[in-house]
């Protein structure tokens, strides 16, 4: 199942995409939150490919949009780091920067 939603994060629009257990039962969900300048991705997605494309992205674990927004950033790609995203900030904080 694929779920999409328009989220309001601190007054800014964020497009959420969730693919439920793409590897089958027992697998984690695949989640991406798309902002104006980049995106937040779950650990399921390929960080090396995103970095090679020059994407401003960070990695946060969670099984829902709400968890991604509340949980801490685990990894930051170089372009997102240039914008000010740091390991440990929340997903909502990262969205603020990616939408700034």
Secondary structure as GFF3:
##gff-version 3
##sequence-region A 1 100
A	DSSP	beta_strand	2	9	.	.	.	ID=ss1
A	DSSP	beta_strand	12	19	.	.	.	ID=ss2
A	DSSP	beta_strand	30	34	.	.	.	ID=ss3
A	DSSP	beta_strand	39	41	.	.	.	ID=ss4
A	DSSP	alpha_helix	47	52	.	.	.	ID=ss5
A	DSSP	beta_strand	57	59	.	.	.	ID=ss6
A	DSSP	alpha_helix	65	70	.	.	.	ID=ss7
A	DSSP	beta_strand	75	76	.	.	.	ID=ss8
A	DSSP	alpha_helix	78	83	.	.	.	ID=ss9
A	DSSP	alpha_helix	91	98	.	.	.	ID=ss10
###
